[in-house]
Structures are given as structure tokens and as C-alpha cells.
Amino acid sequence: MVKFVGNDESGLPLKRKQVAQACDSCRKRKKRCVHEYDLSPEDSSPTYNSESPTKPVRRVSHNAGETPDLSPTELRSQGSIPPQPESRAATRFVGDLNPRHLFIEATSPHSARDLSVRGGVGVWESRNTAQDARSAAAPRSAPSLIGPSQTMQNLLAQQVQVKYQTCVPAVQDWFALRNIYLGKQDPLYPVINIALADGQDAGSILVRQVISLAAAANSQAMPHLRLLPNGVLLSRPEFTAALSVAIYTTVESGLITDRVLLIRVLLLFSMYMQPTCPEEADMPTAIFAKAAHQFMTLGLHLDMGAAEADHEDLRSLFLCTWALDRLNSAIYGRSCTVHERDIGWDFEDSIKRQNPPFRLLLSVVNQLEDVIDLYRPQKDKDFIDMPILEQLIIDSEATQVSETLLATVEVFYHAVAILSCRVNQELTKSALPSRANNSRRSLSADRITELVRDSLGDRDRLSYLPIIPYAVSLSLSVMYRKMRYSQIPMFRERGLRAFEANTKLLKQLGETFWTAKTTGEMAERVLQEMGRATAFKNQESGKNSVREGSDPHPLPAIQTQINGLPRGLPLTTLPPPSSMATMMPEAPIPEIDIWEHINPQFNIGAIEAAFQNTLDMQAVTYYDWGQNPSWPLWNERHGVE
């Protein structure tokens, strides 16, 4: 007898009913497989964790005396974790290069075609379609082949709920940190809607944590760095370290199922997560890469149309991702992930729709986009022209923006101006710079130092985004080249003073930013070695002698030499006493270069490679300098002997 299988609404054959069998675990224990029979008809297909689509969620066993293993999804269903909005959490973009898009469009009434360009470039796969396909293809008891085991994930979810979801500032401190964030960071980088922090679910708590982490970078937040009501006031490193661990663990636990929310959190987290050791130096870029992965998975680089309720929010999220991608490319020497040729949004129109502060920042990022081309392997020029900052402010309608936000963008603008003149590596280091390099880089470096010094002093008028320590590092590198290779004594002296000033600024910023700490420590060691070489030469020449075996303070030694030099004498030279007594007044004073007396074990070549790579976005920046006195990592990567 032949029995024909019926068809569903789309014309495809229905799946035959299978006889339920006990699972492997129940067979081994010789127990009745009760959890297989308690499934309701609508729950007959296994559910999947949206963070790992290939991993089925185990059902809860009702056998007496057994402790069930609960997944994050089941914890939410039982009320222990408040449910989160799903919205776009389970959609997935499938491009036309993938043959699956044909079957998705043919079989799923819930799929949506991309309309950002004529004909589109793919479809959005709905959660129902994906689950139906996986349910038909995968056995119900199939083990997870990707990611952590279910038991470990369950334990991690419970640990996060008990330990890390309670790691939030008290109510009064949270309100203060929120106001700081809204005043200083949100206007320039509106990646998270503050309304997402209202609630007690895991997502809202995570948003409060990451906003508190970002606000802690500002000096006004110092009286509010507590994680318990009436708790001990923490230092900034302690506060940020505790929040970073809580945020990272929550993200990795799989509790957050809303992928759009996850992208927002990861973007802001990657900006303010501070490594604690050289092994974690690439963590910020790794976190951003995860956000970019989710961003592409959901197809947010394409315009889904104004019919979407959150269309404008997604537009801003796209611009935030694009902007941070360019910033990471400059700061860490990484290739861009989001390319303009792959974008389906109307780029210029999207920028015009933003608020003036964000629009102004995007206009400078747009200039950075052009500057990045100078550092690509196939380059055809060494500098580009830049519009003046005032014109960018007027075009962005940002003339009424607060002084704090304008000063922050000005620091960023001058950092891009320094990068817009690439140093020709083929020329000798002592060669005269080009006219564009000399004026633009020097003036921008001086302006960065002045703005940041004023802000860290009595006037706190900067929003501390990661571009601030990066800009100071660029200024430091420019002044190092002037101090090291300028042929004019006055310029070398001026370069030394600016180098010392930037070193102090980086030490202050190092309390907040890892990159500033590592660069500042390296610069301080350069000054100490210069002081040692100066003291050694003074002792050798019989001037400003010091006792043998003493350890003179380096900076006063340098300053003593500077103050004792006559006008016009090179900074790095000092005439020997014998020549001073015998030479004629008209005779030139011989130069004695203190750089020749640098200790060979100090490895000045690695230092110069580090400073040079700060000015070269093509070079990958690891920010692990100075962790070993010999810098073997830099020697190996940059061919320094």
C-alpha cells in the first residue's frame, strides 16, 4: 500500500511523523524519557540559542531528584531572568552569492529582500525560516560541535546572574555618571540610546555598566566610582577593571539575545575597555571585530527601508560602526572592515540627518578616510589637502555646540592633520622635511599639546574619547623627530621641551588609557637615558661632575645642560674644557652628540621604530613596548638589531 505525504502551504511535502525514542542519556540510566513526551506540538522542534545558531537548547528534565541544566533561554522562560526584546535578534542576512538565498525566498513568507540598490544584493532570513530548516536537518539530540558545552554555558549564565549582574553603581552614582555621559560622550558618539538602561533585565543592566565605564574616563566621575550603595570609593583602574570583567563575562555568557543591543554595547566597550597586560593589548580591536561580525550578519550595512520602526536608530548605528572602524584603523594600524563600496545606505544623506556634534565628528572621520589612503600599500602621494576646521564646523551647523565638544573635535582634527602628511621612509632621518610636513605637523602637534594640557589643568573641557591619548602620542612622535634630527639648536631645544610636556600628559592620561600608559612609560625611559648619557658626558669632560656610583636624577641633568648652553650652541653638544681654554673666539665649537653615548643595551632603535610607527598607520601598533628592557618583540617585527 502506498501512502502519499501531504503538502504544506508552500507546496513542499510535510515531514513524516517519527516514533519518539528515548534519548541516549535516559537509555544509559534506564529511565523513562519523560522530557521527550512533555513537548507540546508547537515546541516539537528544538530551539536554538541565537548567539550560536548551530547549538540546540536542551530541554528540562522533570525526573525527581535531578537538578536540571538550565540554558539562558530556559532561565528566562522560568522567570529567573527577565525576557529581552527579540526585535532583530534572530534575523540573518544572506547575500546573493550564497545559493541558499534562492530557497529562502521561495519557501519563507517571512524573508525580506534587500532594496538598498536596484535588484538588491541579498535577503534577510527570519528566525522562523532558520529554525524550520535546522529542525528538519538536525537530530533532536545532536550534540553541540561549536562553542562551550551546554553545562559550562549554564554554569556561566548562573554565575553571571549572581555575581556580575549586581556589579553596577548605586542609584545616585548611576544618575551622576549618566549625566556625565550624556553631556560629554553621547553627543559625539550616540551609539546607545539612554532609554535602553531603564529596566532590570540583563540587557538594561549591561547598558548601565558600559555607560558607567565610558563616563568614568572623565575627571568629574571620580567622586562616583562606587559599585555598591555607600560602598568604598574606588580608583579609576579598580572601577574600570571590575566593570570590564562584568561586561565581558555577560557578553560571553550568551544572556544577551538582542544582537542589535549587543552590537551597541560591544562598540562602546571596545572604546573604553583597558587591557591590563601586553597579552591583552589587542582586546579592544578583537571586541570591535566581534561587533562588526554581528553588524554584517544582520545586514545593517544595507538600508532596509523607512518602514522599519527603528530605521533612524539603525542609520546612526551604521555610522557609529563605520566611524569606529576608521578610528581603529588609525590607532591600531588595522585594515578597515566596513568598506564604502559595500554600503547600501545613502552615505551623505545619512550624515546630514545626524545631530550637529555627531555630524561634525563624522566630517573629520571622513577626512581620515581620505588620509588612510596615503598609508595603503598602493599609494600615489604623500600628503593631501585638508579643509580648515572652521569651515567644517559651519558646514555641520555646529557653531552653537559646547566648548567641550568643539575642543575634542579640534584635537581629533589636528591628529588627522598630522597624519595627512606621510613621512617618506626612503629619505634619511636627518633630511629636511617637506614644506607641508614641516608647517602642518608642527603646528598641529603644538595645538594638541596646548588643548590637552589646558583640559588636564584647571579647565576640564575635553570629552575623553580614545582619540585624545592617540593625538598626544602623535604630537610626542613629531617632537621626538624634531628633538632628535633637527639641525637647528633652537628647534632641538624646543622639541625637547615639548617632548617632556607630552610625556607628562601621557602619564596623566595613563590612569585612564592603556595606550597612553605604555607610550608615556617609553617616553619617560628615553628622557631618563638621555639624562644618564648627559651626566656621563659631563663627568667625562670635567663639568658638573657627579660622584662615582651615584644615580643622578635624569631630567635636572638635561635641564642643567640646557640652561648652561650659550645661545646658538646645539642642544646635544657640549665643548670639552680643553678646547674652551685654547680655541679662538672665532673658531667653531665642536659638537659632542649625546646620542652617541646612549647605552647600547637601551635599544634606541626599537624606540625609534615605535615612534615612527605611531606616525605610520600602515604599521600594526601593539602597545606592548617597554615590557621587556630589550624589546625583543619590536626587534623581531621591525628588523632592529
N, C-alpha and C positions, 0 to 999 in steps of 0.2 A: 504494500500500500504506500503510495506517495502522498506526502502531505506538503502543501506549498506554504511557504512562510509569507506572512503578510508584509505590507509595506507601510512605512510611516508617512507623515505629511509631505516630506520632500521626495518621496518615491523610492527611497532606499529600503532594503529589506530589514525587517526587525530582527533583533538578536534572539536566538533560541533560548528558552529557559533552561538553566542548568540546575542539576540536583545539588543542593547545598551539602558541602562536606566540612568536616571539622578541620580546623587549621592545624599546622604542624605542632604548635605549642600544646594544644589540647590533646592531640594524639599521644605525645610523649608522656603527658601527665595522666592520660586515660580519663580525662574529664569530658563531660558533655560540653560541646562548643555552644554555650548559651548566647554569647555575644553575636554569633552569626545569625541567630534566628530572631533577635530582637530588632533587627533592622526594619524600619518602615519602608514602604515601597519607594517613597521619594528619596530615601537615603540608601538605596541599594547600591549605588556606585560610590566608590571610595572618594573622600575629599582629599584635597591636596593643599599643602602649605603654599601660600602664594609667594613666599620667599624662595622656595625650592620646588618648582612645578613638577619635578620628577619624583618627589618624595611623597608617598601616601601617608595619611594620618591614621594611626592605629585607633581602633575602636576600644571603648572602655569595657573591660570585663566586669561582670556583676557577680562573679563567684565569691562566696562568703569567705572571709579571712584573707583575702588577697588585696594588696594595695595597688590600685590601678596606676598605670603610667599615663599621665595626662600631658597631652601636647598643648602648646599655646592656644590653639584653636579651641580645644576642649575646655581649657581653663576659662576662656571667655564665655563659652556656652553654659558653664555651670555657675557663672556669676562671680567667680573669684577675680576676674579681670574684666572691667567694663568693656563692652564692644566698641570697636572703632568703625568709623565710616569707611565703607569699601570704595565708593566712588570709582576712581580709575585704578584701584589697587590691582586688579587682576586682568586688565587689558594688556595686549601684547601686539606690537607692530611687526608685520611680516611683509618684507619687501617683495617686489615682483621678480627679483632674481631667485627667490625661493619658490619651487613649484607647488608648495603647499597652498599658496595664495589662491590657486585655481579651485581647489577643493573647499577651501574656507568660504569663498564667495558663493560656490554652488550649493553648499549644504547648510550654511548658517544664516538664518534670518537676522541674527544679531550683529553680524560683521558690518564694518563701515569702511567704505572706500576713501582713500586719501584724495582730497580735492585741492591740495595746495598748488598744484600745477595741472595743466591740461592732461587728462588721462590718468593722473595720479602716478604714484610710484610704489603703492602697496596697499594693504588693508590692515585694519585693526581687528584682531581676533578677540572675541568676547570671552568671558570666563566660562559661559555655558558651553561654547564650542570646544574650548580646550579641554574641559572636564569630560565631555562626551567622548572625545577622541581618545583621551587617556584611559577612560573606563573601558572602552571597547578593546584597547590594545594591551592593557596591563592586567596581570592576575591580581586578585584582591589582596593576596598575602605576599605580594612581591616585596623583597627586601629593598631598602634604600641603598643605592650604589653611589650616591653623591652626597657629600656633606657629613656632618656628625651623626652618630647613631641616635635613634629616637629616644633612648633612655637618657643619653647625655643631654640632648636638647631639652627634654622635660625637666631634668635636674637644673639646667641652666636657667630655664624660664622661671622656675620656682625661686631660685636664688636671686634672680633679678628682681622679682616682685617683692621679696622680703628685704633685701639689702640695698639695692641700687635705686629702686623707685622711691625710696624715702630720702635719698640724698638730694634734697632741694633746699633752697634758702627759706627762712621763715617768712611769714606773710609780709611784714613791714619791710624786711630787707629785699624781698622779691619786688615789691612795688617801687622801691628806690632804684634797683637795678634795671627794672623795666623802663622807668622814665629815662635813665641814662642811655639805654639802648635806643629808645625812640627818638631821643634828641641828637645822638651823635652817630649812630651806625645805620639805623633803618632808613633815613632819607637818602643816604648814598648807596645803600645796597639792600633794597627791600625784598629780601629773599623769603622772609617768613611773615605771615600776617599775625599780628599780635593776638588776634582773637582765637587762634589755634591753641593758645596757652590756657584758655578758660575750660576747665573741666578737671576730672580726676582720673581719666583713663590713662593708659600707658603713653599714648601719643602726646597728650597735653602735658604730662609731667616731663616727657623728653624735650618738648619745646621750651618749657621753663628752664630746664637745665642748660640747654645750648644757648639760650638768650642770656642767662646769667654768666655763662662762660665768656661770651663776647663782651658783655658790659664790664666785666672785671678788668679788662685791659685799660680802662680809663682810671685816672687818679681819683675821681670823685667816688668811685666804688669802694675805696679802701675801708671806710667805716662799716660797710655792709657785707663783708666777706665772711658770712656765717652760714653753716649748713644745718643748724639746729636752733629752735627758739631759745633765745637767751644763751646761746652757746658761746664758745670761745671764739674770739676774733682771729681768723686765720690769716697767714701771709698770702700774698697773691700766688706764689708757686704751690702752696698747700691746697688752696681753694681750687685752682685750675686743675691740679693733678687729680683731686678727688672727683670733680665733675667729669673730667675726661674719661676716667675709668668707668664711671657710671654710664656715660653716654655710649661709649664704645661697646660695653657689655650688653646694654639694652639693644643696640642695633644688631649685634651679632646673635642675640638670643632668638630672633625671629618673632618677637612680640608685635612689632610694627608691621601691619599688613597693608597699610595705605602707602603705596610706593611713591606717590607724589609728595606726601609728607616726608617720607624717608629721604627723598632727593633734597628737599629743602633743608632738613637737618644736617645731612652729610655735607652740603655745600658750606654752610656756616661753620660746622665743626671743623672742616678741613682748613679754614682760615685761622682758627684760634687754638686748635689742638697743638700743644707744645711737646716735642719729644723730650725724653729725659736722658737719653744716651745716644751715642753715634749710631747704634744699630737701629734706632727708631727715626733717624733723620729723614727718611723718605716716607714716613707715615702720612703727613699731610697730603702728598700727591697721590698716595695709594687710596686714601679716603675719597679724594676728588674723583679718582678713576672709577671707584665704585658708584659714585653719584652719576657720572657720565654714562656708565653702563646702564643703569636703570633709566636714565634720560632717553637713551637711544632705544632701549627695549620698549618703552611706552610710545615711541614715535613723537616725542614732544618737540623735536626739531622741525616738525611739519605742522602747518596750520590746519586744525580740524574744522574750522569754520566758526562763525559768530554764534551759531546755535548752541554751542556749549555754554553752560551756566557759568563756568569758571574760565571763560575764554581769555579775559584780560589778565587774570592771575597767571594763567599758563604762559601768556606772552611775556610777562615780567620774569617768570621763572626761566624761560628760554634765554632772555637777555642776561640774567644773573649767571647762568651756566656758561654762556659764551664769554662774558667778561672775565670770570674767574679762570677760565681756560687760558686766556691770553696773559693774565697776571702770573699764573703758574709757569707758563712758557718762559716768561722773563725771569722770575725769581729763581726757579729751579732748573732752568735750561732744558725744559721738556718740549717735545713736539706737541703741536696743537691737536686736540681731539675732535672738536666741533669745527668743521670747515664750512666756509661760506657757500661753497658750491653745493653742499648737501642740505642747505637750509631752505625750508619751504615757506617761511614767513617773509612778509614784505619788510625787509630789514630797516630801511629808512623810516617807513611809516610806524614801525614798532617803536623806534627810538623817540619819535615825535610824540607818541602817546604817553610817555613817561613823565613823572613829576620833574621839575627843573633840576633839583640836586642830582638825581639819578641820571637825567639826560646829560648833564654836564660831565659826570664821571664817564658815561658811555662815549662821549665825544673824545675824551682823552684816550680811552681804550681803543677807539677807532684809529687814532694816531699811532698807538702802539702796534696795532695790526699792520700798519704800513712799515713801521720800524722793524718788526720781526722779519720782514722780507730781506733786510740787509744781512741777517745772520743765517740765512738758509744756505746750504752748500752751493747752489747755483745762483750766485749774486752777481749783479752787473754794476753796482755803485756802492759807495762807502758812506754816503750821507743823503738825507732827504730834507726838504724844506718843511718847516712847521708853522702853522698859523700862530699868531700871538694869543696869549691866554685871554686877554680882554675880549677879543673877538669871539672866542668860544663861549665865554660867559654870556655875552649879548645874544648870540645865536641860540643859546639854550634857555633864554629868558630867566637866567639865574641871578640877575642883578640884585634881587632882594633876599637872596639866600644868606643865612647867617655867616658870620665871620669864621666860625669854627669849620664849617663845611667847605667854604671857599679856600681857606688856608690848607686844608687837607688835600683838596684837588690841586692846589698850586704846587705842593710838594710832589705830588704824582706827576704833574705836568713837567716839572724840571727834571725828574728822574727819566722820563721819556725823552726829554731834550738831550740829556747826556748820552742816552743810547742811540739817538738819531745820528750820531757821528761815530762811525765804527773806526777803531784804530787799525791801521794797516799792519798786520803782523809781520809782513815781509821787510818792513823798514827797521833800521836799528833803533834800539830803545832811546838812544841819545839824540836821534834826529829831531829836527824841529817839527812840531805838529802842523797840520794844515790850518789855514785861517779859520775854517768852520769849526774844526775841533777845538782850537785854542780859545776862541771867544765864547762859544756856546757852552762848552763843557765847563769851563772855569767859572763863568758867571752863574750857571745853574747850580754847580756844586756849592758855591758861596751862599746862594739863596736858600738851598736846602738846609745848610748848617744853621743859618740865621733863623729860619722859621721853626725848626725843631728845638733849637736852644731856647727861643722865647717861650715855646709851649711847655717845655720841661722846667722852666723857671717859674716866675710868679704868675705868668699868664698861661692858663691851660686852654689853648684854642685849637687843638687838633683832635680829630677823631682817629683813634689808633687802629687803623687797618694795617694789614701786613705790608702795605706799600711804604709805610713810614720807615721801619728799620731797613728795608731794601734800598730806599732812596739815600739814607745816611751811609749805607755800605758803598753805594756808587760814588758818593761825594768823597768818602775815605779813599777809594781807589784812585780817583782823579788826583787828589792831593798827594798820594804816595808817589805817583809818577812825577809830579812837579818837584817834590822834595828829593827824589832820587836822581832824576835825569836832567832837570833844568840846568842850563849853562849860566844862568844869571844868579849871583849870590842872593840878591834881594828876593827873588822868586823862590829859591830853595828855603830861605828862612820863613817866608810867608807860607809855603807848603807845609813846613814842619809845624807851625802854629796851628794851621787848620787841621792837620793830621791829628795832633793832640786833642783839639776840640772835638773832632768827630769820634775819637776813641772814648772820650768821656761820655758823649751822648749814647754811644752803643752800650757802654757799661750800664747806664741808667735804663735804657730800653731792654737790656738783657734780663731784667727782672720779669719781663712780660714775654719777650720773644726769644725763642731758641736761636734763631739765625743771628740776631743782634748779639747774643751772648758769645757765640763761637767766634764771630768776626771780631768783636771787641777784645776778646782774650788774645787772639792772634795779633792784633794791632798793638796791644799793650806789651806783648813779648818783643815785638820789633823795637819799640821805644826802649825797653829795658836793655836789649842787646846793643842798641846804639849808644846808650849811656855807658855800658860796660866798655865798648870799644873806645869811646871818647876818654873815659877815665884812664884806660890803659895807655892811650897815646899821650895824654897829659903827663902821666907818670914817667913814660919813656923819655919825653922831651924835657922833663925837669920843671914843668909848670903845673900848678895846682896838684902837687904830689899828694898821694894818699899812702897810708901805711900798708905795708905788705900784708896780705891775708884779709884785709878789710873788705867789706861788701858795700861800696858806696851806693847811695840812692841814685837810680839812673836819671830821672828827669831833672833834678837840680844840676847834675853834671852837664847835661846838654844845655840847660839854660845858662849856666855859668859861662860856657864857651861862647854862646850867642851874645851875651851881654859884654864879654870881653873883646869881641871882634871889632876892629875899626870898620867904618863904613866902606863897603865895597869889597871886603875880604870874603871869599867863599865860605859858606856855612860849614862845609865838610872838610875844611883845611885849617891848619894851624902852623905858623912858621916855627922852625926849630930855634932855640935860643942862640945857637952859634951864628946862624945866618942873620938874625936880628942885630947882632953886635957888629958884624963886619960888612954887611951889604950897604951899597949906596942908596940914598933915598929914592933915586930914580929907578932902581933895579926892581924888576917884578918880583912879587912874593911867591915862592914856590908853593904849590898845592900839596897837601897831605890828605888823602881821601880816607875818611874813617871807615868807609865800606870795605876797604882792603883789610881792615883789622877785625872784621866780623868773624866770630868763631866758626870754623868750618862745620862743626857739629850742629850749629844752629840751623843749617839748611835754608839759607836765604833764597835759594832757587825755588823751593816749594812755596815760600811766602809770596814770591813774585808771581808764580803760576796761579796762586789763589786769588790775588788781587786782580790779575789780568782776566781771569775767568769771570770775575764779578762784572766786568765790562763787556764780556762776550757771551751773549745768550746762546751761542751755538755749543758752548761748553756746559756739560752737566755739572750742577753745583750740588755737592753732598752735605756741606756744612758739618763736616767731621774733622775740621782742621784742628791741630794743636792737641789732640787727644793723646798723641804719642810724640815725644820730642823729636823723633827723626822723620815724622810724617811719611811712613813707607807707602801709605795708600796713594798720596799725591805723587810720590816718586814714580810709582808703577804706572799711574794713569797718564802722567804728563811727561814722562821721559826725562825727569830731573835726576841728575847724577849726584 
